[in-house]
Amino acid sequence: MSTSFSARAWAHVADRYADVCRHPFVTGLADGTLPDSVFAHYLADDAHYLAGYARTLARVASRLPDVDDVGAWAGFAAGAVEAERSLHVGELARRDVDPDSHDPSTACRAYVGMLADHAAGSPVEVAVAAVLPCFRVYAEVGQHLAATAADLDSHPYAAWIRTYDDPAFAASVLRAEATADRLAVDSPHVDLMLAAYADATDREWHFCDASWRATI
């Protein structure tokens, strides 16, 4: 049995994902020592990212050849908007931070721009591959933090951790990966898919690093 694209892609970025887990932003999330100012900057950046990500997902959905995929990916786009409203806006309001007054980091703008470019101009399977790391990396980080964080009930970042260590989110990840796996089977662009996936995974590291460096 051949290896699926999503499994191959995740193995391809294993070293970079390990870098994500070792980053002080993620280790600080795990043990609860991440300065709140760093987390607030990340949330404000992520509010901007999610708005762009939702638009990208909607654009990708409109290009998918299978109608069931169109519906599923339109749901992913709506889910990204809901995540912004429920978690990010609530957490930022509690900190009296207005994301509209926040200037997104260079890493945030570059990541959103890269995804938008793929959604508009790349073969659809490459565009799908580019957005997958935001699904898979967050699912893996959420599970990692839930497993390693001490006393999650009193953890300062428990709400964030639980958002991504969620069976419903994990199911969305698998559904998105299933689309990529099917599209990759007959695609002449698998190498481009892998390159886009690796690029996006690298940008996940830089996204965390931008918040860490902005306030430390």
C-alpha positions as a Python dict, from the first residue, in 0.01 Angstrom:
ca = {
    (1, 'M'): (0, 0, 0),
    (2, 'S'): (142, 338, -102),
    (3, 'T'): (200, 613, 153),
    (4, 'S'): (-58, 891, 144),
    (5, 'F'): (51, 1241, 55),
    (6, 'S'): (-38, 1377, 399),
    (7, 'A'): (171, 1110, 575),
    (8, 'R'): (460, 1168, 337),
    (9, 'A'): (437, 1545, 382),
    (10, 'W'): (429, 1524, 762),
    (11, 'A'): (735, 1298, 762),
    (12, 'H'): (902, 1546, 525),
    (13, 'V'): (873, 1828, 783),
    (14, 'A'): (945, 1623, 1097),
    (15, 'D'): (1261, 1816, 1180),
    (16, 'R'): (1093, 2153, 1140),
    (17, 'Y'): (799, 2046, 1355),
    (18, 'A'): (1050, 1943, 1622),
    (19, 'D'): (1191, 2297, 1601),
    (20, 'V'): (840, 2432, 1663),
    (21, 'C'): (802, 2218, 1976),
    (22, 'R'): (1143, 2335, 2104),
    (23, 'H'): (1072, 2703, 2047),
    (24, 'P'): (1049, 2901, 2375),
    (25, 'F'): (704, 3025, 2271),
    (26, 'V'): (572, 2667, 2269),
    (27, 'T'): (767, 2550, 2573),
    (28, 'G'): (638, 2856, 2759),
    (29, 'L'): (282, 2767, 2657),
    (30, 'A'): (341, 2415, 2786),
    (31, 'D'): (460, 2510, 3133),
    (32, 'G'): (251, 2825, 3166),
    (33, 'T'): (552, 3058, 3192),
    (34, 'L'): (496, 3235, 2860),
    (35, 'P'): (468, 3609, 2939),
    (36, 'D'): (115, 3728, 2889),
    (37, 'S'): (239, 4017, 2673),
    (38, 'V'): (386, 3762, 2431),
    (39, 'F'): (62, 3566, 2419),
    (40, 'A'): (-139, 3886, 2363),
    (41, 'H'): (83, 3981, 2070),
    (42, 'Y'): (41, 3632, 1927),
    (43, 'L'): (-338, 3647, 1962),
    (44, 'A'): (-356, 3986, 1790),
    (45, 'D'): (-133, 3859, 1508),
    (46, 'D'): (-339, 3542, 1484),
    (47, 'A'): (-665, 3737, 1457),
    (48, 'H'): (-527, 3896, 1141),
    (49, 'Y'): (-393, 3563, 1019),
    (50, 'L'): (-724, 3383, 1068),
    (51, 'A'): (-913, 3647, 872),
    (52, 'G'): (-680, 3591, 577),
    (53, 'Y'): (-678, 3216, 628),
    (54, 'A'): (-1058, 3204, 617),
    (55, 'R'): (-1056, 3389, 285),
    (56, 'T'): (-795, 3151, 150),
    (57, 'L'): (-995, 2847, 257),
    (58, 'A'): (-1306, 2989, 91),
    (59, 'R'): (-1111, 3051, -231),
    (60, 'V'): (-970, 2699, -225),
    (61, 'A'): (-1317, 2557, -158),
    (62, 'S'): (-1452, 2729, -470),
    (63, 'R'): (-1186, 2559, -684),
    (64, 'L'): (-1222, 2201, -563),
    (65, 'P'): (-1362, 1958, -820),
    (66, 'D'): (-1559, 1742, -576),
    (67, 'V'): (-1881, 1894, -443),
    (68, 'D'): (-1845, 1721, -105),
    (69, 'D'): (-1502, 1880, -69),
    (70, 'V'): (-1648, 2219, -159),
    (71, 'G'): (-1893, 2190, 129),
    (72, 'A'): (-1633, 2063, 374),
    (73, 'W'): (-1382, 2337, 291),
    (74, 'A'): (-1645, 2609, 303),
    (75, 'G'): (-1712, 2478, 654),
    (76, 'F'): (-1343, 2505, 737),
    (77, 'A'): (-1350, 2870, 627),
    (78, 'A'): (-1651, 2940, 849),
    (79, 'G'): (-1478, 2758, 1134),
    (80, 'A'): (-1171, 2981, 1105),
    (81, 'V'): (-1393, 3287, 1142),
    (82, 'E'): (-1568, 3133, 1442),
    (83, 'A'): (-1234, 3053, 1606),
    (84, 'E'): (-1137, 3418, 1571),
    (85, 'R'): (-1461, 3535, 1727),
    (86, 'S'): (-1487, 3287, 2011),
    (87, 'L'): (-1130, 3242, 2131),
    (88, 'H'): (-917, 3524, 2001),
    (89, 'V'): (-1161, 3810, 2034),
    (90, 'G'): (-1264, 3694, 2382),
    (91, 'E'): (-906, 3651, 2501),
    (92, 'L'): (-802, 3986, 2353),
    (93, 'A'): (-1101, 4167, 2503),
    (94, 'R'): (-1009, 4026, 2843),
    (95, 'R'): (-665, 4182, 2795),
    (96, 'D'): (-811, 4508, 2662),
    (97, 'V'): (-632, 4460, 2328),
    (98, 'D'): (-800, 4571, 2005),
    (99, 'P'): (-671, 4358, 1714),
    (100, 'D'): (-773, 4632, 1469),
    (101, 'S'): (-513, 4859, 1627),
    (102, 'H'): (-243, 4591, 1601),
    (103, 'D'): (4, 4607, 1314),
    (104, 'P'): (53, 4248, 1196),
    (105, 'S'): (409, 4121, 1205),
    (106, 'T'): (608, 4077, 887),
    (107, 'A'): (588, 3700, 939),
    (108, 'C'): (208, 3716, 964),
    (109, 'R'): (169, 3928, 651),
    (110, 'A'): (410, 3710, 454),
    (111, 'Y'): (235, 3389, 557),
    (112, 'V'): (-111, 3521, 468),
    (113, 'G'): (22, 3654, 138),
    (114, 'M'): (183, 3323, 47),
    (115, 'L'): (-140, 3132, 113),
    (116, 'A'): (-346, 3384, -85),
    (117, 'D'): (-107, 3358, -379),
    (118, 'H'): (-137, 2979, -382),
    (119, 'A'): (-515, 2995, -354),
    (120, 'A'): (-537, 3231, -650),
    (121, 'G'): (-269, 3103, -884),
    (122, 'S'): (-134, 2759, -802),
    (123, 'P'): (-282, 2426, -905),
    (124, 'V'): (-560, 2356, -657),
    (125, 'E'): (-379, 2058, -505),
    (126, 'V'): (-78, 2281, -431),
    (127, 'A'): (-307, 2538, -270),
    (128, 'V'): (-457, 2260, -55),
    (129, 'A'): (-111, 2141, 48),
    (130, 'A'): (-11, 2495, 148),
    (131, 'V'): (-296, 2532, 399),
    (132, 'L'): (-259, 2187, 556),
    (133, 'P'): (24, 2266, 802),
    (134, 'C'): (-197, 2515, 986),
    (135, 'F'): (-433, 2224, 1046),
    (136, 'R'): (-179, 1954, 1131),
    (137, 'V'): (77, 2162, 1324),
    (138, 'Y'): (-189, 2307, 1553),
    (139, 'A'): (-347, 1967, 1612),
    (140, 'E'): (-10, 1817, 1700),
    (141, 'V'): (92, 2110, 1920),
    (142, 'G'): (-245, 2103, 2096),
    (143, 'Q'): (-211, 1733, 2173),
    (144, 'H'): (152, 1780, 2277),
    (145, 'L'): (68, 2062, 2517),
    (146, 'A'): (-233, 1883, 2663),
    (147, 'A'): (-12, 1582, 2733),
    (148, 'T'): (278, 1778, 2885),
    (149, 'A'): (112, 2072, 3062),
    (150, 'A'): (85, 2031, 3436),
    (151, 'D'): (-263, 2076, 3590),
    (152, 'L'): (-448, 2199, 3284),
    (153, 'D'): (-746, 2304, 3497),
    (154, 'S'): (-541, 2589, 3644),
    (155, 'H'): (-321, 2651, 3340),
    (156, 'P'): (-321, 3016, 3222),
    (157, 'Y'): (-347, 2908, 2858),
    (158, 'A'): (-585, 2616, 2904),
    (159, 'A'): (-853, 2760, 2673),
    (160, 'W'): (-608, 2788, 2386),
    (161, 'I'): (-471, 2438, 2445),
    (162, 'R'): (-817, 2283, 2463),
    (163, 'T'): (-922, 2453, 2138),
    (164, 'Y'): (-660, 2257, 1946),
    (165, 'D'): (-664, 1940, 2157),
    (166, 'D'): (-1021, 1880, 2050),
    (167, 'P'): (-1162, 1572, 1875),
    (168, 'A'): (-1371, 1792, 1646),
    (169, 'F'): (-1061, 1983, 1536),
    (170, 'A'): (-874, 1656, 1485),
    (171, 'A'): (-1158, 1533, 1264),
    (172, 'S'): (-1134, 1849, 1054),
    (173, 'V'): (-761, 1791, 1012),
    (174, 'L'): (-819, 1438, 884),
    (175, 'R'): (-1093, 1556, 649),
    (176, 'A'): (-867, 1825, 502),
    (177, 'E'): (-583, 1577, 462),
    (178, 'A'): (-816, 1332, 288),
    (179, 'T'): (-880, 1595, 19),
    (180, 'A'): (-507, 1641, -35),
    (181, 'D'): (-448, 1267, -46),
    (182, 'R'): (-708, 1217, -319),
    (183, 'L'): (-588, 1511, -525),
    (184, 'A'): (-227, 1395, -503),
    (185, 'V'): (-295, 1050, -648),
    (186, 'D'): (-310, 1163, -1012),
    (187, 'S'): (-134, 1497, -976),
    (188, 'P'): (180, 1585, -1173),
    (189, 'H'): (253, 1847, -906),
    (190, 'V'): (332, 1637, -597),
    (191, 'D'): (678, 1791, -565),
    (192, 'L'): (520, 2136, -564),
    (193, 'M'): (271, 2016, -304),
    (194, 'L'): (554, 1899, -79),
    (195, 'A'): (741, 2227, -127),
    (196, 'A'): (432, 2432, -39),
    (197, 'Y'): (369, 2216, 268),
    (198, 'A'): (729, 2258, 386),
    (199, 'D'): (719, 2632, 325),
    (200, 'A'): (401, 2671, 530),
    (201, 'T'): (542, 2460, 814),
    (202, 'D'): (850, 2680, 822),
    (203, 'R'): (625, 2986, 838),
    (204, 'E'): (448, 2838, 1142),
    (205, 'W'): (783, 2851, 1325),
    (206, 'H'): (842, 3209, 1213),
    (207, 'F'): (491, 3307, 1321),
    (208, 'C'): (562, 3194, 1678),
    (209, 'D'): (906, 3349, 1670),
    (210, 'A'): (768, 3687, 1562),
    (211, 'S'): (553, 3715, 1874),
    (212, 'W'): (833, 3590, 2096),
    (213, 'R'): (1081, 3846, 1960),
    (214, 'A'): (834, 4134, 1950),
    (215, 'T'): (787, 4148, 2327),
    (216, 'I'): (1091, 3982, 2484),
}
